[in-house]
Amino acid sequence: MSQTTRENRAVIDTLPANGERPTVVYRYAGDRFVLLEYGDMVLDLTTNFRIFGLNDALKKARLDGLIETVPALRSMLIQYDSLRLPTRRLVDTLKTLEDTIPSVDELNIPSRRVELPIAFADQWTRADIERYVKYTRQDAPNIVNGHNIDYIAKYNGLKDETEVIHYVCATEWWNACIGFWPGLPFMFPLDPRYAIVTPKYNPTRPWTPEGAVGIGGPCVAIYPVASPGGYQLFGRTIPIFDLQQRNPAFKTNPILLNPADRIRWVRVTDQELESIREQVYNGTYRYKIVGYEALNVKSYLGFLDSIKNEVAAFQRRQAEAVKHVAIP
Amino acid sequence: MLEVLEGGIQTTVQDYPGRVGYLDLGTYPAGPMDHFAFRVANLLVGNPPGAAALEVTAGGLKARFHDRRTLAVTGADMQTTLNGQPLALWESVAVKPDDHLEMKTVKGAGFRAYVAVSGAFEVPEYMGSRATFTVGGFGGFQGRGLKKGDQVPLRRDGAPERLVGRRLRMDLRPRYGTQWEIEAMRGPQADPDYMTPADMEFFFSHAWKVDRNSNRMGVRLESHKWQWARTGGGVAGGHPSNILDNGYAVWTVNVSGDQPIILVADGPSLGGFICNATLVYASTWKVGQLMPGRDTIKFKEVTIDEALTLARSLDAAVSERSIERG
């Protein structure tokens, strides 16, 4: 055991980096959970892919006493029955798996494709944003022409609403993890040429319609139910959570999306959205979900390499734009 | 069927261990805040320890029975009466149609009581559990706390009076106070990488006051000026309590900004703040008995081996061997 490990009582064990595999740190989270972390605290989808590779391998290992796993951006929380599965055995198994799972560029991650309709700068998010101006903050710089979408454009150096819409629809969105509230996805653009970012609301918005779609930092989320929120809204989609399970998509549980899903947005009008939402609730709408697909990491990394210069150009454009925009 | 005459401050149907297996879809387990008193109540009336029973928070439940059953009430003393006569806690008694159960607002130590009825409450399973998840408004009885006029069905009970007169052994009954010692383990994000050793020393020695604004999502403690080992949260945000979002263990101590919050039964499953300590299985039941605005907690650091020893002895206490008849 190294000197640092002895001094850090929260750390059970550490596996040093090896080639392309980052350092792995295994931490105590009480006597029933272990938190595993990869590498440094940076946002990197490759690390998230590795988490899914490990999650897959761990589930296939069918370890007696393993209860559940929570994949997140660069970490995985593992619940286990420590009376049946000693911590040491769990951590040793996890370490062994690191040597047996393929390197990240050989991973094929099971990943469903989900197509969701979205009405941009729609009447429902607009109504809650107007309430915010009326009751919470009149001079919020992130609200331009009664909505957040023009602010998102300005903050990223995009021309207007139309260009924001183009950016959102041009890439697939990777659901890196689900949490905070049942069914709430944390999604990141798979094509970094369209990686828009924004600061969050200040103060938080007390109202958000169910199905609202917004962005905070680099992350896009869908609000499963009407709730307070801090993300800049740009549109509304169909239900991703239905307690009453009124559509076959909610047959097994009220939550639509899974971790590692890829979401593509398809633009519709407010009226079209309203009509699709009705069909969702009367059970006739069929969610557009393609299962049994996989994300091939190697070809994805090749794609990233091919667009490096365009990504850098967009990041320069963003950096310049931010200088001229007020932060909420 | 149990007819609710007054729902009280917050009375919910729960089961144990709750809705396990949905953390990766964003759903905390719900279930009882005090899993010891909950399971003992079931044991006393002959139910499986995890069967659906009522959690009564702070008191005020009034109810009428419509069947012959065995009843047990455990947990905090709410001057509970049956037909106006004081009802002993941690013991099973017979009830018959038209018997009245009445619980007052809790005055002494403790905060939650558990009501188990032989046969157990019959509410639909939702995502594999009958526990009420107050945040999502699902599970339990119509996804909410009980209120006047509710009729909560009971499952069939073959021998309602077979198990009358069972008591939890005196030496196993928890003694509630107002100054609690709660066992916890350091981590996942503690010293020296996220907090300073002095921060953690303070955490494990201070008597933390339980904030009034505490509930089944989080038990808030007082704010503190931490030293922090980092100057900021890097890519995750400006504050040193910020991290890239990760899953939150159930019963962990989440430090968001200056304020520590114990994430409990209905908490958030994932977020971007550090958790500097996590309660161990054998100590979490105490959190259910903390009275907001009054009680204090000192966290006692234990090792994994100590935690498992405590876990074994707690589990041993929730068994037939702990029950005596009289």
Interface residues (C-beta under 8 A of the other chain):
Chain A: E7 N8 R9 A10 V11 R27 Y28 A29 G30 D31 R32 F33 L35 E37 M41 V42 L43 I67 E68 T69 V70 P71 A72 L73 R74 S75 M76 L77 Q79 S82 L83 T87 C177 I178 G179 F180 W181 P182 G183 L184 F186 V225 L243 N253 P254 I255 N258 P259
Chain B: V20 G21 Y22 L23 D24 L25 G26 T27 M127 V135 G136 G137 F138 G143 A184 M185 R186 G187 P188 Q189 A190 D191 P192 D193 G234 V235 A236 I243 L244 D245 N246 G247 Y248 A249 V250 W251 T252 P268 S269 L270 G271 C275 T278 L279 V280 Y281 I304 A307 L308 A311 R312 D315
